[in-house]
């Protein structure tokens, strides 16, 4: 059954978009649209569209993240470097 929104508006098209953070300032966007047939419930079809997009996104695996902190080794100065600038 088609649901009416307001007095004159009828939903004919639905969409669902999902953005996956891949790390390192990269992301992947996936959006799908659907056109409702007369008598279809837009809420039920929106849930169905969400499931389809979510299933498709399960195939996208973000690359492994490198650790944010790395162990830093101290720098030792040689006696001949004493007059060199510290940078």
N, C-alpha and C positions, 0 to 999 in steps of 0.2 A: 504494500500500500504506500503510495506517495504521501509524504508529509508536507503540509503547507506551513510556510513560515510567514507570519503576517497575514494580511488579507489577500494580496495579489501575487506574492512571490512563491515560486515553486523551485526546488532544488533539482537541477538537471545534470550538473557536473560536480564531481568530488575529486579531491586530490589529497595526497599525503606525501610529505617530504621529510627526509631524515638526513642529518649531517653527521658523519663519523669523523672524529678527530684522529688523524693518522700520526700525530706528533710532529715536532719540528716545523710548526706553523703550516702544516698541510692538512687538508681535509678532503673527504669525498662526499659528494652530494648525490642523493638518489631521490627522484620524485616521480610519482606515477599519477596519472589521471584516469578517471573512469566516467563514462556517461551512463546515467541511470535510464533504464527502460521504464515505461509507464507501469506503475504499481510496485516498483522496487523501493524498499525502505532505505533512505539515505544513511541512516545511522548504522544499520547492519552492514551496508556495503562499504561504509567508511572503515569499519572495524576489519572487514575482509581485506580491504586495500592496505591497511596498516600491517596486517599479518603477511601479506605478499611482500611488501617492502622490507619488513624485518627479516623474512626468510632470505631474501636476496642479499641483505647486508651481512648475514652470517658467513657468506663466502668471502667477504672482505676482511682480511686479517691485518691489523696495523703492524708495521715493522717493529722489531724489538727495540726498546728504548735503551740508550746508553745511560749508565749511572750519572746522576747530576754532579756528584762529587767524585773526584779521583784523588788518590793518595799522592801527595806532593812530596817529593824528595828535597831535603834542604840542599842549598848550594853552598859549597865551601870554597873559599877564596884561597888562591895560592899567594905566597909572599910577593911574587912579582906583579900581582894584580892590585896591590894596595893603593897605588896612585891612580888607578883607572876609575872612571865614574861608576857608581853602583848600578847602572842600568845597561 
